[in-house]
């Protein structure tokens, strides 16, 4: 389970429990199945109208990615690139081909295969950059579906509110508050459901998928840089240091507070 998702779910449940049990006389007053059906059914219907069926069905499985921790295997990719660079630097092409049989990263495997085939450097980069762009476009479109659903849900919540208000006006002449009050509450609940689904379900999933795409693009660009250095026959030690810089984590890229300066070498900060 992804820990941040677990924390978010726990906080959401805590919020809903607080709303239901501490701000209302009866928790059942926040339950309205017809209103929820209007929001959910309307949002799904509009989504299916907006996107092709195969795209909508594909994003269903992506919901599972939000709940589990996905390993990027960046360190494994770096080790494989460095190992292949050593073999390539020695001119042992057969050994490189054997290493490729155990490579689970198809992007890395394609790049090295192109290098072995003596493909021109520009052509290798063009093909790999095209694959990066294709992945970015596809996964951006997947996240955009959830952002679209986040805009539809409040809109259908308003539709449910209008339906409830119309039903309330029909009994307004009777002046019976026992009937008008519940119908007014039902009218407002659909807007509540729409906003809740948009901001606690659809938008968070979209943001999570976008962050996943950013991490995957960093990994692919790291592999692209490694393949570039291999084609230029740079030293394996240089390749290793360059690739490690992609995953190096510094709190501050300009100043490392954990390193003490030499005595007498520290200078006062320049005031702007």
C-alpha positions in Angstrom: 0.0 0.0 0.0 1.3 3.5 -0.9 1.8 5.2 2.5 0.7 8.7 1.3 -2.5 7.2 -0.2 -3.1 5.4 3.1 -2.7 8.6 5.1 -5.0 10.5 2.7 -7.7 7.8 3.0 -7.5 7.8 6.8 -7.7 11.7 6.8 -10.7 11.6 4.4 -12.5 9.0 6.6 -11.8 11.1 9.7 -13.2 14.2 7.9 -16.4 12.4 6.9 -16.8 11.0 10.4 -16.4 14.4 11.9 -19.0 15.8 9.5 -21.5 13.1 10.1 -21.3 12.6 13.8 -20.3 16.1 15.2 -22.1 18.6 12.9 -25.4 16.8 12.3 -28.2 15.7 14.6 -28.5 12.5 12.6 -25.8 10.9 10.4 -28.6 9.5 8.2 -29.4 13.1 7.1 -26.2 13.0 4.9 -27.2 9.8 3.1 -29.2 10.2 -0.1 -28.8 7.4 -2.5 -30.8 9.0 -5.4 -28.7 12.1 -5.2 -25.5 10.0 -5.2 -26.8 8.1 -8.1 -27.4 11.3 -10.1 -23.8 12.4 -9.5 -22.0 9.1 -10.1 -24.2 8.0 -13.1 -24.1 11.4 -14.7 -20.3 11.7 -14.3 -19.7 8.3 -15.8 -22.1 8.9 -18.7 -20.5 12.2 -19.6 -17.0 10.6 -19.4 -18.0 7.7 -21.7 -19.4 10.3 -24.2 -16.2 12.4 -24.0 -13.7 9.6 -24.5 -13.3 6.4 -26.6 -14.4 3.2 -24.8 -10.9 1.7 -24.8 -9.4 4.8 -23.1 -12.0 4.8 -20.3 -11.6 1.1 -19.7 -7.8 1.4 -19.6 -7.9 4.0 -16.8 -9.9 1.7 -14.6 -6.9 -0.4 -13.9 -4.8 2.8 -13.2 -6.9 3.4 -10.0 -4.9 0.5 -8.5 -1.7 2.3 -9.0 -2.8 5.0 -6.5 -3.1 2.4 -3.8 0.1 0.5 -4.3 3.7 1.6 -4.2 5.3 1.3 -7.6 9.0 0.5 -7.8 10.8 2.4 -10.6 14.0 0.1 -10.4 16.2 3.1 -11.2 19.2 1.7 -9.4 18.8 -1.6 -11.4 18.8 0.4 -14.7 21.9 2.3 -13.6 23.7 -0.9 -12.8 22.7 -2.5 -16.1 23.8 0.5 -18.1 27.2 0.7 -16.3 27.8 -3.0 -16.7 27.0 -2.8 -20.4 29.1 0.2 -20.9 32.1 -1.7 -19.5 31.5 -4.5 -21.9 31.0 -2.2 -24.8 34.1 -0.2 -23.9 36.0 -3.5 -24.1 34.4 -4.3 -27.4 32.7 -7.5 -26.2 29.5 -7.2 -28.2 28.5 -10.8 -27.5 28.5 -10.2 -23.7 26.4 -7.1 -24.2 23.8 -9.1 -26.1 23.7 -11.7 -23.3 23.2 -8.9 -20.8 20.2 -7.7 -22.9 18.5 -11.0 -22.5 18.0 -10.3 -18.7 17.1 -6.6 -19.2 13.5 -5.9 -18.1 13.4 -2.3 -19.2 12.2 -2.3 -22.8 13.3 1.3 -23.3 16.8 0.5 -22.2 16.9 -2.7 -24.2 15.8 -0.9 -27.4 18.5 1.8 -27.0 21.3 -0.7 -26.5 20.1 -2.8 -29.4 20.3 0.2 -31.6 23.8 0.9 -30.4 24.9 -2.6 -31.2 23.4 -2.3 -34.6 25.7 0.7 -35.3 22.7 3.0 -35.8 23.6 6.6 -36.1 23.5 8.6 -32.9 21.0 11.1 -34.1 18.6 8.3 -35.3 18.9 6.6 -31.9 18.0 9.8 -30.0 15.1 10.6 -32.4 13.6 7.2 -31.8 14.0 7.2 -28.1 12.8 10.8 -27.7 9.7 9.8 -29.7 9.0 7.0 -27.3 9.4 9.4 -24.4 7.0 11.8 -26.0 4.5 9.0 -26.7 4.5 7.8 -23.1 4.2 11.4 -21.8 1.2 12.0 -24.2 -0.5 8.7 -23.4 -0.2 9.0 -19.6 -1.1 12.7 -19.6 -4.3 11.7 -21.5 -5.1 9.1 -18.8 -4.7 11.6 -16.0 -6.8 14.1 -17.9 -9.7 11.7 -17.9 -9.9 11.9 -14.1 -9.5 15.7 -14.2 -12.4 15.8 -16.6 -14.5 13.6 -14.2 -13.5 16.1 -11.5 -15.2 18.9 -13.5 -18.3 16.8 -14.3 -19.0 15.7 -10.7 -19.9 19.1 -9.3 -21.9 20.0 -12.4 -24.1 16.9 -12.0 -24.3 17.7 -8.3 -25.8 21.1 -9.3 -28.2 19.2 -11.6 -29.3 17.1 -8.7 -29.8 20.2 -6.6 -32.0 21.8 -9.3 -34.1 18.6 -9.4 -34.5 18.7 -5.7 -35.5 22.3 -5.7 -38.1 21.7 -8.4 -39.5 18.9 -6.2 -39.5 21.2 -3.2 -41.4 24.0 -5.1 -44.1 21.5 -6.0 -45.0 21.2 -2.3 -44.3 24.8 -1.4 -47.9 25.7 -1.5 -48.8 23.2 1.2 -46.5 25.0 3.6 -45.6 21.8 5.4 -42.1 22.3 6.8 -41.9 18.5 7.5 -41.9 18.0 3.8 -40.1 21.1 2.5 -37.1 20.7 4.9 -36.1 17.1 3.9 -36.5 17.9 0.2 -34.3 21.0 0.6 -31.7 18.9 2.3 -31.8 16.3 -0.5 -31.3 19.1 -3.0 -28.2 20.4 -1.3 -26.7 16.9 -0.7 -26.2 16.2 -4.4 -23.9 19.3 -4.6 -22.1 18.0 -1.5 -21.5 14.6 -3.2 -20.3 16.2 -6.4 -17.7 18.4 -4.7 -16.6 15.6 -2.4 -16.0 13.1 -5.3 -14.2 15.8 -7.3 -11.8 16.8 -4.6 -11.3 13.6 -2.6 -11.4 11.1 -5.5 -10.9 12.3 -9.0 -8.5 15.2 -8.6 -6.2 13.3 -6.2 -6.0 10.3 -8.6 -5.1 12.6 -11.5 -2.4 14.3 -9.5 -1.0 10.9 -8.4 -0.9 9.7 -12.0 0.8 12.9 -13.1 3.5 12.5 -10.4 4.0 8.9 -11.5 4.5 10.1 -15.1 7.1 12.7 -14.0 9.1 10.0 -12.2 8.9 7.7 -15.2 10.1 10.4 -17.5 13.1 11.2 -15.3 14.0 7.5 -15.5 13.7 7.4 -19.2 15.8 10.5 -19.7 18.4 9.0 -17.4 18.5 5.9 -19.6 18.7 8.1 -22.7 21.7 10.0 -21.2 23.4 6.7 -20.4 22.9 5.4 -23.9 24.2 8.7 -25.3 27.4 8.4 -23.2 27.8 4.8 -24.4 27.6 5.8 -28.0 30.3 8.4 -27.4 32.4 5.7 -25.7 32.8 7.6 -22.5 34.6 5.8 -19.6 32.3 3.6 -17.5 33.3 5.4 -14.3 32.2 8.7 -15.9 28.9 7.1 -17.0 28.3 5.8 -13.5 28.8 9.2 -11.9 26.7 10.9 -14.4 23.8 8.5 -14.0 24.1 8.7 -10.2 23.6 12.4 -10.4 20.0 11.7 -11.7 19.0 10.1 -8.4 21.2 12.2 -6.0 19.1 14.0 -3.5 20.2 17.2 -1.9 18.1 19.4 0.3 19.8 22.4 -1.2 21.5 22.3 -4.6 23.5 25.5 -3.8 24.7 25.0 -0.2 25.2 21.9 1.9 24.7 22.9 5.5 26.1 19.6 6.8 29.6 20.3 5.5 31.7 22.6 7.7 33.8 25.2 6.0 37.6 25.6 6.6 38.5 27.7 9.6 38.6 31.3 8.5 37.2 30.5 5.0 33.6 31.3 5.8 32.4 34.6 4.4 29.4 36.6 5.4 26.3 36.3 3.1 25.9 39.1 0.6 22.7 41.1 1.4 20.6 41.9 -1.6 
